[in-house]
Amino acid sequence: MNHSTLALAGALAAMSLSGPAAAQQVDLNGRSVLEAARQLKPGEYAWAPGLSSDGPALVVINLETQRLVLFRNGVPIAASTVSSGSPGHETPTGVFTILQKREEHYSSTYNNAPMPNMQRLTRRGIALHAGKLPGYPASHGCVRLPHKFSALLYGATKLGMTVVITDIAAVPVKSGTPEVALQPAASGQPSLARAAYEWHPERATEGIVSVVISVADQRAIVMRDGVEIGSAPVRADAAEGAVAYVLRAWDESGMHWLKLRFSGPGGAMEVGAEEGNRFQAPTSFRHAVATVLRPGSVVIVTPESLSAGSPGQALTVLEDQAAPR
C-alpha cells in the first residue's frame, strides 16, 4: 500500500455527499477500496473480501464523511456509505465491541421499527443495521447501512469485535509494537513502575481484548467482550492525537501491529520498537495485559477523556446495563 493510496483515506474527511442513488454494489474496476470509497453515492458500497481472506478485522466508521471501512489483517476490504444520528440524536464517537447480533430485530423504542442485520454496540441501543440512506445523518443514533451490505458485514463480523466510531479520517500505516512500556519518569514525576492497578480477568474469560489509553485521564482500561477487566495509571505522549493499533499476528519474531492514525498529518509514517517509549505504566500491569492479547486485539490511544461530563465530548468506552432498544 503506497503513500498516495493511504492519503485517500484522509481525503474522505473532506468529501461532501450529494444526491440520492440506488443502493447497490459498485465494481472496483482496478481501484482500491479506499479509492472507490471516495466516489460512493448514498446507498452504494464496495465489497472485496478476497483482498484479505483471513486475519483480525476492524470496523472504522467516520461520521464526518458518512463512510464505513472494514479492515481485515490491516487491508481495507469493504467500504460503504452510512447514515448516522441526526442533530439531537448524534451517534457517539468511541471504541465499541459488538455485543449482540440479530438478523431480524425490531426497535422497542421507536414503534417497533425493523432493524435488519442488527449488530448492537451499546446497551443503550446504538447499533449497526440496514436502513434508509438519504445522504446525510438521519437516524436516532444508530448507524444505518445499505441492506445488502448490512447482510455481508453481518456475515463477516464476530461478537466481541472492535468498532471504532470517529469524526476524523483514519489512515492505516505500518507500525512497530505499541507495548505499554516502562520508561524513566519524565519531568521529575514519580515512576509508575509499582503503582497500584486493577486486574480482574475473571470478569470476562473469552472475547477480543481492547485497551483504551486516555492521555487526558492518564489512565488505561482493558476491556474483554465489552467488560472492563483491568485499569491502571498510564502516562502517554499526546503529540500524535488519537491512534489505534491492531494486533495482526504474534509469532516467534514478536507482535505485528497495524497503526491507524485518526488525526495529525496525512500519509504514511514508519515507526519502530521505540513506539513503546510513548507510554509509562505499572510493570506488572504491562505483563498482565500481554497475557490476554490475541490477534485482533486493539490498543487505542486518545487525547480525550473517558469520563462523561468532561470538557469536550468524551469517548464512549463502557456502557451501563440498560436494556437494548
C-alpha positions in Angstrom: 0.0 0.0 0.0 1.7 3.2 -1.1 1.6 6.7 0.3 -0.9 8.1 -2.3 -3.3 5.3 -1.7 -3.1 5.8 2.1 -3.7 9.5 1.7 -7.0 8.8 0.1 -8.4 7.7 3.4 -7.6 11.2 4.8 -9.3 12.7 1.7 -12.6 11.1 2.7 -12.9 13.6 5.5 -13.2 16.5 3.0 -15.9 14.8 0.9 -19.5 16.0 0.6 -22.4 13.8 -0.2 -24.9 14.8 -2.8 -28.0 13.4 -4.5 -29.8 10.1 -4.0 -28.5 6.9 -5.6 -29.8 3.4 -5.9 -28.5 1.0 -3.2 -26.1 -1.2 -5.0 -22.6 -2.7 -5.0 -20.0 -0.8 -7.2 -17.2 -2.5 -9.1 -13.7 -1.6 -8.1 -12.5 -1.6 -11.8 -8.9 -1.6 -10.7 -9.3 0.9 -7.9 -8.5 0.2 -4.2 -11.3 0.1 -1.7 -10.3 3.5 -0.4 -10.3 4.9 -3.9 -13.8 3.5 -4.5 -15.0 4.9 -1.1 -14.3 8.4 -2.3 -16.8 8.1 -5.1 -19.6 6.2 -3.4 -23.0 7.8 -3.6 -25.6 7.3 -0.9 -26.7 3.7 -0.7 -23.6 2.4 -2.6 -20.9 0.1 -1.2 -17.8 -1.8 -2.3 -17.1 -5.4 -1.2 -13.9 -7.2 -2.0 -13.2 -9.8 0.8 -10.7 -11.6 -1.5 -8.2 -8.8 -0.9 -7.5 -10.3 2.5 -9.3 -13.6 3.2 -8.1 -14.1 6.8 -6.9 -12.3 9.9 -8.3 -9.9 12.6 -10.9 -7.5 11.5 -11.7 -3.9 12.5 -14.6 -1.6 11.5 -13.9 2.1 11.3 -16.9 4.5 10.9 -16.3 8.1 10.0 -19.2 10.4 11.0 -17.8 13.4 9.1 -17.7 11.5 5.7 -20.6 9.2 6.5 -18.4 6.2 5.5 -17.7 2.8 7.0 -14.5 0.9 6.2 -13.9 -2.8 7.1 -10.2 -3.8 7.5 -9.1 -7.4 7.6 -5.5 -8.1 8.6 -4.8 -4.4 8.1 -6.2 -4.4 4.5 -9.3 -2.4 3.6 -11.7 -5.0 2.1 -15.0 -3.1 2.1 -16.5 0.3 2.3 -20.0 1.7 2.5 -22.0 4.9 2.8 -23.9 5.2 6.1 -26.4 7.4 7.8 -25.6 8.2 11.4 -27.5 10.1 14.1 -29.3 13.3 13.2 -28.8 16.5 15.3 -30.1 15.9 18.8 -29.6 12.1 18.3 -25.9 12.1 17.5 -24.1 8.8 17.2 -21.5 8.7 19.9 -17.8 8.5 19.0 -15.7 6.0 20.7 -14.4 2.4 20.9 -17.1 -0.3 21.0 -17.4 -4.0 20.8 -20.2 -5.9 19.0 -22.3 -7.1 21.9 -25.2 -8.8 20.1 -26.2 -9.8 16.6 -29.7 -10.5 15.3 -30.6 -10.9 11.6 -34.2 -10.0 12.5 -34.7 -7.3 15.1 -37.3 -4.7 15.9 -36.9 -1.5 18.0 -38.7 -1.5 21.3 -38.3 2.3 21.5 -39.3 3.5 18.0 -42.6 2.0 17.1 -41.3 -1.5 16.5 -39.2 -0.2 13.6 -37.4 -3.0 11.8 -33.6 -3.2 12.2 -32.4 -5.9 9.8 -29.0 -7.4 10.4 -28.7 -5.6 13.7 -25.3 -5.5 15.4 -25.6 -3.9 18.8 -22.7 -1.7 20.0 -24.1 -0.3 23.3 -26.7 -1.4 25.8 -28.5 1.9 25.3 -29.5 0.9 21.8 -26.8 2.2 19.4 -26.4 -0.4 16.6 -25.4 -1.1 13.1 -28.3 -2.2 10.9 -29.9 -1.8 7.5 -32.0 1.3 6.8 -32.6 4.3 4.6 -29.6 6.3 3.5 -30.7 9.8 2.3 -27.1 11.1 2.1 -26.9 12.8 5.5 -27.2 11.9 9.2 -30.9 11.0 9.7 -31.1 8.2 12.3 -32.0 8.3 16.0 -28.3 7.4 16.8 -27.8 4.1 15.1 -25.6 3.7 12.0 -27.7 2.7 9.0 -26.2 0.7 6.2 -27.4 -0.4 2.7 -29.5 -3.6 3.2 -27.3 -5.9 1.1 -24.1 -4.5 2.6 -25.5 -5.0 6.1 -26.0 -8.7 5.4 -22.5 -9.0 4.0 -21.0 -7.2 7.0 -23.1 -9.3 9.4 -21.5 -12.4 8.0 -18.0 -11.0 8.3 -18.1 -9.9 11.9 -17.9 -11.7 15.2 -19.2 -11.0 18.7 -16.6 -9.0 20.7 -15.1 -7.5 17.6 -13.9 -3.8 17.8 -15.8 -1.0 16.1 -14.2 2.5 16.2 -16.5 5.5 15.5 -14.7 8.8 14.8 -15.3 12.1 13.2 -11.8 12.4 11.6 -10.3 10.2 8.9 -8.3 7.1 9.7 -5.1 6.5 7.8 -3.5 3.0 8.1 0.2 2.8 8.4 2.8 0.2 9.3 3.8 0.1 12.9 6.1 -1.4 15.5 4.9 -2.5 18.9 2.7 -0.2 21.0 3.5 -2.2 24.1 2.8 -0.3 27.2 6.4 0.1 28.2 8.1 1.1 31.4 10.3 4.2 31.0 12.1 6.5 33.3 9.7 9.1 34.8 9.6 12.4 32.9 9.8 15.9 34.3 10.6 14.6 37.8 7.3 12.8 38.1 7.4 9.7 40.3 7.7 6.4 38.5 4.6 4.3 37.8 6.6 1.0 37.9 5.0 -0.1 41.2 1.8 2.0 41.0 -1.5 0.3 42.1 -3.7 -1.1 39.4 -6.9 -3.2 38.9 -6.8 -6.6 37.2 -9.9 -8.9 37.1 -9.7 -11.2 34.0 -12.3 -13.5 35.6 -15.0 -10.9 34.8 -14.9 -11.9 31.2 -12.9 -15.0 30.2 -13.5 -15.0 26.5 -13.6 -12.4 23.7 -11.4 -10.0 21.9 -9.4 -7.6 24.1 -9.3 -3.8 23.6 -7.1 -1.5 25.6 -8.0 2.2 25.7 -5.5 4.8 26.9 -6.7 8.3 27.7 -4.0 10.9 27.8 -6.4 13.4 29.4 -7.2 11.0 32.3 -3.7 9.4 32.4 -5.5 6.1 32.7 -5.8 2.9 30.7 -8.7 0.5 30.8 -8.7 -3.1 29.4 -11.9 -4.5 28.0 -12.7 -8.1 27.0 -16.0 -8.8 25.3 -17.2 -5.3 26.3 -16.5 -5.8 30.0 -13.8 -3.9 31.9 -11.2 -6.4 33.3 -8.4 -4.0 34.2 -7.3 -0.4 34.7 -4.1 1.4 35.6 -2.5 4.8 35.7 -0.6 5.4 32.4 1.4 8.4 31.1 1.5 8.8 27.4 2.8 11.3 24.8 -0.3 13.0 23.3 1.6 14.7 20.4 0.1 12.3 17.8 -3.5 12.7 18.8 -5.8 9.7 18.5 -4.1 6.4 17.3 -5.2 2.8 17.1 -3.0 -0.3 16.9 -4.5 -3.6 15.7 -2.6 -6.8 16.6 -2.3 -8.6 13.2 -0.2 -11.6 14.3 2.0 -12.9 17.0 4.8 -15.3 16.1 8.3 -16.2 17.2 9.6 -12.9 16.0 7.1 -11.0 18.2 3.9 -9.0 17.8 3.0 -7.5 14.5 0.8 -4.4 14.6 -1.0 -2.2 12.1 -1.3 1.5 13.1 -4.4 3.6 12.3 -4.0 7.3 12.8 -7.2 9.3 13.4 -5.6 12.8 13.4 -2.4 14.6 12.6 -0.7 14.9 9.2 -1.8 12.5 6.5 0.3 10.0 4.7 2.3 7.0 5.9 4.8 7.0 8.7 7.1 4.2 9.6 7.8 3.6 13.3 9.9 1.1 15.1 10.1 -0.5 18.5 10.7 2.9 20.1 6.9 3.4 19.8 6.7 1.9 23.3 8.6 4.8 24.7 5.4 6.9 24.5 4.0 5.0 27.5 4.7 4.6 31.2 2.7 2.0 33.2 3.0 -0.3 36.2 5.3 -3.2 35.2 3.0 -5.9 36.4 0.0 -4.4 34.6 2.0 -4.4 31.4 2.8 -8.1 31.8 -0.8 -8.9 32.7 -2.1 -7.2 29.5 0.4 -9.1 27.4 -1.2 -12.4 28.6 -4.6 -11.6 27.2 -3.7 -10.0 23.9 -4.5 -12.1 20.8 -4.6 -11.3 17.0 -7.5 -8.9 16.6 -6.8 -7.1 19.9 -6.8 -3.3 19.6 -4.9 -0.6 21.6 -6.5 2.9 21.3 -4.6 6.0 22.4 -6.7 9.1 22.6 -6.2 12.6 24.0 -9.9 12.7 25.0 -11.3 11.9 28.4 -13.2 8.7 29.0 -15.4 10.4 31.7 -18.9 11.7 30.9 -19.2 15.3 31.7 -15.5 16.1 31.0 -14.6 19.1 28.8 -15.4 18.3 25.2 -17.1 15.1 24.0 -16.0 12.1 26.0 -15.3 8.9 24.1 -17.8 6.1 24.8 -16.0 3.1 26.0 -18.1 1.4 28.6 -21.9 1.2 28.8 -24.4 0.8 31.6 -26.7 -2.2 31.8 -29.8 -0.6 30.3 -31.9 -2.8 28.1 -31.3 -2.7 24.3 -33.8 -0.9 22.2 
